[in-house]
Amino acid sequence: MKKDNRKPLTKKLQMELDALAAMPESEIDTSEMPEITNWSEGVRSALFRPIKKPLSLRIDADIIDWFQKQGTGYQTRMNTALREYVKQHQGHA
């Protein structure tokens, strides 16, 4: 598991966030942030964490060996490879 190396929020910033959270949306000035209507160039943030589901899956031993030889994080790399495959083949079904 990765270490959480985020810095704690300052008291001032935490107070600002708490004040915003307590404020009705109608009172929050978003005039300097135009609404985004085109997400085609959107990039998945490092903060995005999709739900993981445990699954029993039979994968050829040579494929597993290759990913494991790349070092720690082989399951993440396998997931990334599968995600790239899905991205390239969306709309082809």
C-alpha positions in Angstrom: 0.0 0.0 0.0 1.3 3.5 -0.9 2.2 5.9 1.9 0.0 8.9 2.3 2.4 11.8 1.9 -0.1 14.6 1.7 0.6 17.6 3.9 -2.1 18.4 6.4 -4.3 21.5 5.7 -3.4 24.7 7.5 -6.0 25.9 10.1 -6.7 28.9 7.8 -7.4 26.8 4.8 -9.5 24.3 6.8 -11.6 27.2 8.1 -12.1 28.5 4.6 -13.2 25.1 3.4 -15.6 24.6 6.3 -17.1 28.1 5.6 -17.6 27.2 2.0 -19.2 23.8 2.9 -21.6 25.5 5.2 -22.6 28.1 2.5 -25.6 27.5 0.3 -24.6 27.0 -3.4 -26.5 30.1 -4.4 -24.1 32.3 -2.4 -20.9 30.9 -3.8 -19.4 33.1 -6.5 -18.4 30.9 -9.5 -18.3 33.7 -12.0 -14.5 33.3 -12.6 -15.0 29.6 -13.3 -17.1 29.1 -16.5 -19.0 25.9 -16.7 -17.3 23.2 -18.6 -19.5 21.7 -21.3 -16.9 19.9 -23.4 -15.2 17.1 -21.5 -13.7 15.4 -24.6 -10.2 16.6 -23.6 -10.7 15.8 -19.9 -7.9 14.0 -18.1 -8.4 11.6 -15.3 -7.0 13.1 -12.1 -4.5 11.4 -9.9 -7.2 11.7 -7.2 -9.6 9.5 -9.2 -10.0 6.1 -7.6 -12.3 3.7 -9.3 -14.0 1.0 -7.2 -11.9 -2.2 -7.3 -13.7 -5.5 -7.4 -11.9 -8.8 -6.4 -12.1 -11.3 -9.2 -10.7 -14.7 -9.8 -9.2 -14.6 -13.2 -7.2 -17.2 -15.2 -4.3 -15.5 -17.0 -1.5 -17.2 -18.9 1.6 -17.7 -16.8 3.9 -16.0 -19.2 1.8 -12.8 -19.2 1.8 -12.8 -15.3 5.6 -13.4 -15.3 6.2 -10.6 -17.7 4.3 -8.1 -15.6 5.8 -9.3 -12.3 9.3 -9.0 -13.7 8.7 -5.3 -14.2 8.6 -4.9 -10.4 6.2 -3.8 -7.7 2.8 -2.6 -8.9 2.3 -5.3 -11.6 -1.4 -5.5 -10.9 -1.7 -1.8 -11.4 0.2 -2.0 -14.7 -2.0 -4.9 -15.8 -5.1 -2.8 -15.0 -3.6 0.1 -17.0 -3.0 -2.1 -20.0 -6.6 -3.4 -19.8 -7.9 0.2 -19.5 -5.9 1.3 -22.6 -7.3 -1.7 -24.5 -10.9 -0.7 -23.6 -10.2 2.9 -24.5 -8.9 1.9 -28.0 -11.9 -0.5 -28.6 -14.8 1.6 -27.2 -17.6 1.8 -29.8 -16.4 -1.3 -31.7 -18.7 -3.8 -30.0 
